[in-house]
Amino acid sequence: MEALPQNRGMFEAAAEPKPDSEPIVYEQPLDERMRAFMRLEFLWQQLSFHAGVPNAWSSRAAVAGLLEILAITSRGDARGDVLKELERQMSALRDFQNRPGVDAPRLRSVLSALMRRREELNSAGANFMQKLRESEFLNAIKHRSAIPGGTCEFDLPDFFHWLSLDADTREADLAAWIATIRPCARSISELLWITRENARPTEDGGRAAASRSSSSATGRCSSCASRCRAVRGCSSR
């Protein structure tokens, strides 16, 4: 069964900024789990964009994004959180199976997609990112990255040598690293798509900014002017 057409793949490059005439969508997650999911989505979009660009500067940016992903997923049980959320969403969707007026083929398609993601993540195993975390090459870059300008050629000659390799070699290495984290990436992509599809958009006429809301209440967006509505569609409840 093919992937849902509405669900843009996690590893597709982020879209270009919209023209000023189009509304801007602000999303404000309501719990730490969804914040982590959205941060990982942002980093995966950044990683996927730069991994497909053949110059050395983009390879640098791709590695930086990969290291940030490893840092976020090492703070807790990211795999376990994703599996729990997959189970929760599947349970909620199964409740709709016997309700009248439900698009049964569509519901089965969504459930099948979530089950595939769960199987992929279960098959990957609990330590599926351990090989990346134990990589001497990546760890050396991670430690030097904490220093401003610490990844210069004289600080990391091995990294400089890798960046000097041909683009095909660098892209092959990046593809192998990306393949390791892909099961988690695809699962988060499905979960955030479902969350956004279930959200209810509202519009702030003062700023002409659209926001998604899953409840009647509206908050304030801490990162914007006070009239910007905070998004409440990314609640895990």
Order of alpha helices (4+ residues) and beta strands (2+ residues): beta-alpha-alpha-alpha-alpha-alpha-alpha-alpha-alpha-beta-beta-beta-beta
